[in-house]
Amino acid sequence: MEQNIQPTPQGATPPNTPATNEPQNKEQTLQAMQNELNQAMQSLESDFAKKCVSLCENDPELEELFFSDKEQFFLKILEYQNQVFKEEIVPRQEKVANLQGEIEFDNKMQELDSAKKQWDSQNPPVSADELLAFFTTLPPEVQKELEALPSESVFPTLLEIMQSQKPQEQNQDLPQQVNGSPANVSSQEPQSDLPTQRY
């Protein structure tokens, strides 16, 4: 039986195209959206005077304000300008910002995936998956600091943090010391030899 194969629409991603093309398509979309935003800004600047004339013609009270109270008139015009900007420009700005965030996230994930493969290829003492699982147990402020690092530095830094916490965990598991310390050691002296105070 013959299959009815539909042609791929222009600009669409073919079914068998690798997913690696997606960021490029998003960047092309972003460029188009930025161009549209710039055109909308230019149009607002060039057409705003005409919009104000049309507004006055359709609002006799506003037109009267021009002669009776110029301060209130221009306040109304400024309010109208803000309204037009909010309706015609802000939504475009938000869409551009959202897509920029998506592209940055996609790029970061690709870099992290490459760094993960590179890390595991070196036969490290702790695998990338284990380090990522450890990452989820860290405080939010530490996670943010790690996310700001270059991708190639994430796994070495995670390993350092993990290893720095192991001595503390081992000390917590040790049995309590028996009573009887040397007479010249006072309980009031600072415990400067603790691992956490050496660094």
Secondary structure, DSSP 8 states (H G I E B T S, - for coil): ---------TTS--TTS-GGGHHHHHHHHHHHHHHHHHHHHHHHHHHHHHHHHHHHHT-HHHHHHHHH-HHHHHHHHHHHHHHHHHHHTHHHHHHHHHHHHHHHHHHHHHHHHHHHHHHHHT--SS-HHHHHHHHTTS-HHHHHHHHTS-HHHHHHHHHHHHHHHHHHHHHHHS----S---TT--TTS--TTSGGGT-
